[in-house]
């Protein structure tokens, strides 16, 4: 018996890798060569293309296509109908499979519903892309991106709350967890109270 769940309407092309505890729901299509980690949830009508790499505990909501060239690290959230791309200048008459650009979404980042992510960029750890935004360039860790085109509007905590303006010592405090954050260099924010690569406490 498989240690993951695949709805009977989903199509899975083998060989591919699907991790323990992952759930793949109605009308999904997983293409050969895809790698999906443990404890992921793929909502209705999700397509994962060949050679895509998806980490552990990734949540992909309905109607998302994850094209070749996209990599999602652990704990990424993709909101419904968000859009990835893999070629900057597509033409129907010209084959550009060899020009696929890498798009990397790093650990813990969230992409809101209907956001569009142009290819060839990196979205940093725990960044937050607002619903409907158009992202055209790299996003720093903890960056809050809003609008068309997407612009950096502030910083967001690991718990998903917008960080207030820094105090006199440059500290920004998450209103939910009380964890402290600091901009250690221009556009480089770090959490003072918890390592970026360490899982959240089980009590949260």
C-alpha positions as CSV (number, residue, x, y, z in Angstrom):
1,X,0.0,0.0,0.0
2,X,1.4,3.4,-0.9
3,X,2.4,5.7,1.9
4,X,0.9,8.7,0.1
5,X,-2.6,9.5,-1.2
6,X,-3.5,10.1,-4.9
7,X,-7.1,10.7,-5.8
8,X,-8.4,8.4,-8.5
9,X,-9.0,11.3,-11.0
10,X,-5.3,12.4,-10.8
11,X,-2.8,11.3,-13.4
12,X,0.7,10.3,-12.3
13,X,3.4,9.6,-14.9
14,X,6.1,7.3,-13.7
15,X,8.9,7.4,-12.9
16,X,8.5,10.2,-10.4
17,X,9.1,10.6,-6.6
18,X,6.3,11.3,-4.1
19,X,7.1,11.5,-0.5
20,X,5.5,10.0,2.6
21,X,2.2,11.5,3.7
22,X,1.7,13.6,0.6
23,X,-1.8,14.1,-0.7
24,X,-2.6,14.7,-4.4
25,X,-6.2,15.7,-5.1
26,X,-8.7,15.8,-7.9
27,X,-7.5,16.2,-11.5
28,X,-3.9,16.8,-10.8
29,X,-1.2,15.8,-13.3
30,X,2.3,14.8,-12.1
31,X,4.7,14.3,-15.0
32,X,7.6,11.9,-15.1
33,X,10.8,13.0,-13.4
34,X,9.0,15.3,-10.9
35,X,10.2,15.1,-7.3
36,X,7.7,15.8,-4.6
37,X,8.7,15.7,-0.9
38,X,7.0,14.5,2.3
39,X,3.7,15.8,3.7
40,X,2.8,18.0,0.8
41,X,-0.8,18.9,-0.3
42,X,-1.6,19.5,-4.0
43,X,-5.1,20.8,-4.4
44,X,-7.5,20.3,-7.3
45,X,-6.1,20.7,-10.9
46,X,-2.4,21.2,-10.0
47,X,0.2,20.3,-12.7
48,X,3.8,19.4,-11.8
49,X,6.0,19.3,-14.8
50,X,9.0,17.0,-15.5
51,X,12.1,17.7,-13.4
52,X,10.4,20.0,-11.0
53,X,11.6,19.7,-7.4
54,X,9.2,20.3,-4.6
55,X,10.4,20.1,-1.0
56,X,8.7,18.8,2.2
57,X,5.4,20.3,3.7
58,X,4.6,22.3,0.6
59,X,1.0,23.4,0.1
60,X,-0.1,24.1,-3.5
61,X,-3.7,25.3,-3.8
62,X,-6.1,24.8,-6.7
63,X,-5.3,25.6,-10.3
64,X,-1.5,26.0,-10.1
65,X,0.9,24.8,-12.8
66,X,4.5,24.3,-11.6
67,X,6.5,24.3,-14.8
68,X,10.0,22.8,-15.6
69,X,12.6,25.1,-14.2
70,X,10.7,25.9,-10.9
71,X,12.0,24.6,-7.6
72,X,10.0,25.0,-4.3
73,X,11.9,24.5,-1.1
74,X,10.4,23.1,2.1
75,X,7.3,24.8,3.7
76,X,6.4,26.9,0.6
77,X,2.8,28.0,0.2
78,X,1.3,28.6,-3.3
79,X,-2.1,30.3,-3.3
80,X,-4.9,29.4,-5.7
81,X,-4.2,30.2,-9.4
82,X,-0.8,31.7,-8.8
83,X,1.3,31.6,-12.0
84,X,4.8,30.5,-12.7
85,X,6.6,30.9,-16.0
86,X,9.8,29.5,-17.4
87,X,10.6,31.4,-20.6
88,X,10.9,35.2,-20.9
89,X,10.0,35.6,-24.6
90,X,7.8,32.7,-25.6
91,X,6.7,32.2,-29.3
92,X,4.5,29.4,-30.6
93,X,6.7,29.0,-33.7
94,X,10.1,28.9,-31.8
95,X,11.0,26.0,-29.5
96,X,12.8,27.3,-26.4
97,X,12.9,24.2,-24.2
98,X,16.7,24.7,-23.9
99,X,16.1,28.3,-22.5
100,X,14.1,27.4,-19.5
101,X,15.1,29.7,-16.6
102,X,15.4,28.6,-13.0
103,X,12.9,30.1,-10.6
104,X,13.7,29.3,-6.9
105,X,11.2,29.8,-4.1
106,X,13.0,29.4,-0.9
107,X,12.0,27.9,2.4
108,X,8.8,29.1,4.0
109,X,7.9,31.7,1.4
110,X,4.2,32.3,0.6
111,X,2.7,33.3,-2.8
112,X,-0.7,34.8,-2.7
113,X,-3.7,34.0,-5.0
114,X,-3.4,35.0,-8.6
115,X,0.2,36.3,-8.2
116,X,2.4,36.0,-11.3
117,X,6.1,35.0,-10.9
118,X,8.3,35.8,-13.9
119,X,11.0,33.2,-14.4
120,X,14.7,33.5,-13.5
121,X,14.3,35.0,-10.1
122,X,14.7,33.9,-6.4
123,X,12.0,34.5,-3.8
124,X,13.7,34.5,-0.4
125,X,13.0,32.6,2.7
126,X,9.7,33.5,4.4
127,X,9.0,36.2,1.9
128,X,5.3,37.0,1.3
129,X,3.9,37.8,-2.2
130,X,0.6,39.6,-2.0
131,X,-2.4,38.4,-3.9
132,X,-2.4,39.5,-7.6
133,X,1.1,40.9,-7.5
134,X,3.5,40.7,-10.4
135,X,7.0,39.7,-9.3
136,X,9.8,40.6,-11.8
137,X,13.0,40.5,-9.7
138,X,14.6,38.8,-6.8
139,X,12.8,39.1,-3.4
140,X,14.8,39.3,-0.2
141,X,14.2,37.0,2.8
142,X,11.1,38.2,4.8
143,X,10.3,40.7,2.0
144,X,6.6,41.8,1.6
145,X,5.9,42.3,-2.1
146,X,2.7,44.0,-3.2
147,X,1.3,45.5,-6.4
148,X,1.9,45.6,-10.2
149,X,4.8,45.7,-10.6
150,X,5.5,44.1,-7.3
151,X,7.5,46.4,-5.0
152,X,9.1,45.8,-1.6
153,X,6.6,47.4,0.9
154,X,8.1,46.2,4.1
155,X,9.0,43.1,6.0
156,X,6.9,40.1,7.3
157,X,7.6,37.8,10.2
158,X,8.1,34.1,10.0
159,X,4.6,33.8,11.5
160,X,3.1,35.8,8.6
161,X,2.6,39.2,10.3
162,X,3.7,42.5,8.9
163,X,6.6,43.8,11.0
164,X,6.3,47.4,12.4
165,X,8.8,50.1,11.9
166,X,12.0,49.5,13.8
167,X,12.6,51.0,17.2
168,X,15.6,53.2,18.1
169,X,17.8,50.1,18.2
170,X,16.6,48.9,14.8
171,X,14.5,46.0,16.2
172,X,11.2,45.0,14.6
173,X,8.9,42.8,16.8
174,X,6.4,40.3,15.4
175,X,3.0,41.2,16.9
176,X,2.1,37.5,17.1
177,X,5.1,35.7,18.4
178,X,7.1,38.5,20.0
179,X,10.2,37.4,18.0
180,X,12.6,40.1,17.1
181,X,13.9,40.9,13.7
182,X,16.7,43.3,12.5
183,X,17.8,44.6,9.1
184,X,21.5,43.6,9.5
185,X,22.4,45.1,6.1
186,X,20.4,47.0,3.5
187,X,17.5,44.6,2.5
188,X,18.8,41.8,4.6
189,X,16.6,40.9,7.5
190,X,17.3,38.3,10.1
191,X,15.4,36.9,13.0
192,X,17.3,37.4,16.3
193,X,15.3,34.8,18.3
194,X,15.2,31.8,16.0
195,X,17.5,30.4,13.2
196,X,16.1,30.7,9.7
197,X,16.9,27.0,8.9
198,X,15.4,25.6,12.1
199,X,11.8,24.4,12.2
200,X,9.2,26.3,14.2
201,X,8.6,25.0,17.7
202,X,6.0,22.2,17.8
203,X,3.8,24.2,20.1
204,X,3.0,26.8,17.4
